Amino acid sequence: MSDTSLVLTNKQARELWLDRQGLATAPCGKRHRAAFSDRVTSLGMVQLDSIGILARAHHHILWSRQSAYRPSAYNHLLKTDRSVFEHFSHDAVILPMSTYPYWRRQQRRRAERYSRGSWGREVTDRQAQSRLLAHIERHGPVCSRDLAAFRTGTVDKSTHAWMRPAHKLTLDYLWLSGKLSVSHRHNFHKYYDLAERIIPEQYRAQSLDDQTQINWLCEQALQRLGFASAMEIQRFWEACDLGEVQDWLRRPSLPIVKVNYPDVRGIRIDAYAPAELESQLRQVSVRNSRVRIVSPFDPVIRDRKRLLRLFGFDYRIEIYVPASKRRYGYYVYPMLEGIRMTGRIDVRRDRDTNSLNVRAWWLEPGVRDTPARRSRIEQELYRLSKLAGVSAVSPLPEPSPHPDQR
């Protein structure tokens, strides 16, 4: 690796990041499920989240890039096509099935961490694990709530650990360790089955040593980030330790170069990138100025420090902030316009009126309120109503003053 750095402008850095995350162009309109699973592959992973103000995060993330995607498609990917599987990165995530051989070490890491918690004795009870696995082998996929329903008459709980509240801990441990996998979801409840009945043999049969898995994870993270520091590479999957990433950067398994770019304040930042980046920059540009209302868990939003450095956008989910102390609202969506984060919007699905209801919206300092911008926001709300499954959108109110300008 040369000591000379490839110098990027902040604009180039933003464009590259949005391009790598599938937000540089208008969403793809393909309706084929293969296009949806390909999108999961291109992103690397998609975060799962239960909050459904408009639609759950994983549905919103995929829809932002595949406009024909609807929530009903997910179970087809998971249960019918077996093109994706669920596991744990920084949180619960959807992963491409092709990632499975490179995720076995992470299964071990997460299970070991889980077993070191205060519930360690419960989850490592081998007899309880064996009984639970035998039950699933006989009866098929189960969710946590199903297990207590099998109890009839008097049960000796000391010998039926899976019927105690601890059965949920054991289920999660067996899932994290790779012995179970998520078969499907119903109303967001996970149904677990034996991994050999979920994960295709071609992926389960591959046995890769730890260093091969670390190399692949670092390569894939850097390619999807476009450019990144060691910490950003580590945070992408959270499947390696920072020291392992730093070791990989000293002895990379693919050609890399040093990169230098400015944050929004002009402070220069050192990073790394795949060696082919310089030749790829000529093809990278954001060719779309539409407003996009993106999920708070979108990959572009998730790394708050990177978001702040590149865009100057200081974003926080305020679910756990007392109402009186919130700057914006309970669950406010970022608005992306071209390569700028231009505002936030508090919009919800109202089932009673079968509509999207805009409670408030804010523009970032320096962003003008114009008829053209309002029109683009209204167009995005109309598109978003299709994902939310409603037939109308409430009128867009006047923008609220930015909290710093009140």
N, C-alpha and C positions, 0 to 999 in steps of 0.2 A: 504494500500500500504506500503510495507516494505521500510525502509530507505536504505537497501542494494541495490546497483546498479548492474545490469547485465553488464559485461564489454565486449565490442566488439572490434575487431581489425578494422582498416580502411578497410581492404580487406573484412571482413565480412559485414561491413556497406555498402560498394559498392554493393556487391553481393545481399544483401537483398533488397536494393533499386531497382536494376535492375530487380530482380525477381518479386517484387511487381508491377512493371510497364511493365511486359511482354517482357523484352529484355534480359532475362538470357538464353534463348534458341533460336534456329532457328525459324523463322516465321512459323505459322501454314498455311498449304496449303488448308484447307477446303474451298470449294466454296459456301457453303450454307449461305444464308443471316442471318440465325439464329446465325451462328458463328460470323458474323460481329457485330450484336447487342449485343451478349454476350461479345464481346471485349469492347464495349462501357461501358457495365456494370462493367466489371472487372477494367477498368481504372477509372470509376466514372464519367468522362466527357471528352470530346474532344473539343479542341478549334477550333472555326471557324475563317478562315481568307481568305481574297479575293486575296492575292498575289499568283500568279500562275507561278512562275519562272520555276518550274518543274511540280508541281501539287499543288493545294491549300492545306493548312496546315492540315485540317481535313482528307483529302484523304491520305496524306503522313503518318500521324500518324497511321491511321488504317492499311495502307499497310505495314508499318514497322513490324507489328505483325501478319498480315493476308495477305500472299503474293498473294492470289487469289483476293483480293479486288481490285475493279476498281471504278473510280468516279461515273459511272452510277448507282452503287448499292445504293448510298446514298438516292436518292429520293424514292427508293423502301422502305427503312427503315422508312423514314419520312412520305411519303404519302400513300403507299400501306399497309405496315405492321403496321404502327403506333406503332413501337417498341421504338422510340426515340422522343424527342421533343427538341425545341430550347429555350434557355433563356439566362440570363446574370449572370455570376459569376464575375471573374476579367475582363472578356470580353465576347463576344458572344460565347456560347458553346452548344454542343450537349450533352443531358443528357438521360439516360435510362428512359423509360416511368414509370418504377416502382419507380423512385425517385420523381415523381410528388407530391404525398401527403406530402412529407417532404420538398417540395420547395415552399409551399404556403406562408410561412413567408417571404422568399426571394423575392417573387413577390411583396409583400407589401413593403418591405424595398427598393427595387429598384425603384418602382413607386413613393414612397414618396421622395426619393432622387432626382429623375428626376423632380418632381413637384416643388422642392425648387430651381431649377435653374432659370436663367434669363427669361426663357420662361414659367414659372409656370402658368401665367394667361391663356396662350394659351392652354396648355395641360389639365388644369382642367376646361375648359369651358364645362359644362355638356350638354348644348344644342348641341354643336359641336360633342361631343362624341356620343350623342343619334342619331344624323343624320348619322354619319359615321357607327355606328353599324347597323342602320336600312338599310342603303345602302348595307352593306355586307350581311345582312340577306336575302335581296331580290336577290342580284346579284351573291353571292358566293365570292370565294377568289379574293382578289385584291392586287396589289402591288402599291406602292406610285405613280408610273408614270401613272397608269391607271386612277386615280381619276380626273385629270384635263381634260381628254379626254371626260368625260361625259357632259361637259359644252356645251350648245347650246344656241345661242342668247345672250341676255344681262342677266347677272347674278348679283344679289345683293350679293356681297361678304360678307357683314356684316351678312347675314343670311345663307351663304353657306361656313362656315369656312373651311370645309374639301376640298374646291377647292382652297384655298390659299396655299402658301408654308407651312404654319403652319400645314397643314394636315399630313405631315410626322411626325411632333412632336406628334400629337395626336395619330397617328397609333402606334408609338413606346411606348407611354404612356399606351395605351390600351393593347399592347402586354406585357409590363413589369408588368402591374397590373394583368394579367391573364385573362382578358376578351376576348382577341384575342390570337390566337396561329398561328405559322407558318405552313401553309398547305403543301407547297412545295417550291422549288426554281427552277428558270429558268435563266440560265446564271448568277447564284449567286444572282439574285434579289429575295427577300422574297415576298411570297404571303401569306397574312393574311386571316384567316377565324375565325368565332366564335369558342371559345374554346370548347363549347359543341359539336361541329361537328368534333373536332380533338382529344380531350383527351377522352379516353374511360371512361364510367360511373363508372366503378369499382374504378378508381383512383380519379375522381372528387368527388365521394361521400364520400371519407374518410375525416374526419375532425379531425386533430390532434392539440393539444395545442402546444404553442410555445416551452415549455421546452422539450416535446417529440421530436420535430423537431430538436432542438439544440443538444439533446443527440445523435440522429441518425447521424447528420452531423459530430459531433466530433468523434463518433465511426468509421464511414466509412472513414473519413480522416486519422485517425491514422492507421487503418488496411491497407489502400492503401499506406501509407508512410512507414510502417514498424516500424519506430521509428521517433520521431519528438519532437521539442520544441513546446511550446504553440503558438509561432508566426507562425511556419510552419503549425500547424494544422489550424490556422486561415486563413493563405494564401491559403490553399488547395482549399477551396470553395469560400472564401471571402463572406460567407453567415452568419457569426457570427462576433460579435465584439470580440476583444482580451479579454476583461474582462469576457465575457460569456464563452470563452474557458478556461480561468484560473479558473473560478468557477466550470466548469465541471471537470477539473483535480483534484480539491479539493474533489469533490463528483462525481466520474466517474460512468457512467451507465454500464460499463463493467470492469472486473478486469484488472488493468494495473500495470506495474512495472517501476522502474527507470532504465535508461540505460546510460552508459557512453562509449563514443567512441572517437578516436582521428581524427582530421582533417589531411590533407596531411602534415602539418608541425609538427604533433605530439601533438598539443594542445588538451587537453581533453575537451569534450563537454558533458554536461548533457542533457538528453532527456527522453522521455517516450515511452513506447511500450505496446502493448497488452500482457497480462500475459503469453499467450501461446507461445510467441516468442522463449523462450529458447529451447523448445522442437522442434520447427519448424526449428531452425538453422541447424540442422543436415541434413535436406533435401534440404537446399538452397545452390546452387553452380551455377556458370556461366559455362555452358557446351558448349560454342560456341565461337570461336575465329574469326569468319567472321568479315569483316569490314561492318559497317552499317552507311550509310549516313542518318542522321536523320533530321527531320524538326526543324528549330529554335524555333517552338512553341510546340515541343514534351514535354510531362510532365516531362521527365528527364532533359530537358534543361530549362524549363520555370522559375523555381525558381533559379535564377542566384547565389544567396548566397549559397544555398545548393550545387549547382553544383561546385562552387569554393572550398567550404570546403571539400567535399568528393573527388573530382577528381583533384583539383588544376587547373581547366580549367576556364579561365577568358574569358567569351563569351559575345559579344554584337552584336546586329543587327545594322548595320551601314546605314540603309536606309536614316535616317535624318542627317547623318554626311556629311558635304561638301566633295566632292570627293577628294580634295587635302589633307584632314585630316584623311581619312580612313586608318586604319591599314591593312585591308584585302580587302574588297570589299563591294558592295552595298548589296548583299544578299548571305552570305556565310554559307554553311551547316557544322555543326559539324560532325566529324567522330568518331564513337565508335568502339573499337576493344576489345572484351572480356570485361574486367572491366576497361579499360583505354580509355580516350579521347585522341586519337593519332594525330588528325589533323583537318584541315578544307579544304573545297573544294568549289570553285566557279564554279558551273556547271549550265548550262541553256538549256532549250529546244529550239531548232532552228527549227521553222516550215518550213522555206524555204528549209533547207537541210534534214528535217525529221530525225534529229539526236540530241543527247545530245552533247553539246559542253563544254568541260572542259577548262575554261579560265585560271585557276591557282589553285594550291593546296599547302598546307603548312603542315609540320609536327611539332608537339610540340617539344620543346627542350628535348633532350635525347632520342627521338624516331628515330630509324635508318631507312634510305631509303634502303630497300632490295628488290631483285626481288620477293620474296614471298609476301611481303607487297603490292608491286605494282600489283601483280596478284590478290590479294584479293580485292583491290580497283577497278580494272577493272571488276572483277566478279560482284561486287555490282553495278557498273555503268550499266552493261548489265541488271541486274535485275531491276534497277530503270527505264530503258528505257521502260519497259513494263507498268509501272505506268504512265509514261509521254506520252505514246502512240506514240512513235517514233520507227523507225526500225534500227537505227544505233547509234554508239557511236564514237565520235572523238578520235584519239589516245591520250593517257595520256602524257602530256608534262613533262618536268623535274620539280621537285618541286621548288617552290619559296623559297627564304631564309626567315626564321622567322623574323618578324619586329624587334625583340630585337637583332637580330644577323646581321643586315644590316650594 
